[in-house]
């Protein structure tokens, strides 16, 4: 699982910025929208969504990847762009 930038990506708007994690501390605050949460929760949520996306691909194609997961910069950028499409969608009936 590619965990790059998972605790720097805003689950609300998708903004990925190192400044979202002030001093690499435990807090997360989006520099664009002001969304605030614990950085570990943000990272866990983003890893979970990436895992679900990979599973969805596997269910549709029958294979985990069409190409090896290497360090190719273009492939990594493409994956990160796809992950950014996943957004937080709060359900008001959930009661949080």
PyMOL commands that set and color helices and strands:
alter all, ss='L'
color gray80, all
select helices_A, chain A and resi 18-20+22-24+39-61+73-84+92-94
alter helices_A, ss='H'
color red, helices_A
select strands_A, chain A and resi 27-29+36-38
alter strands_A, ss='S'
color yellow, strands_A
deselect
rebuild
show_as cartoon
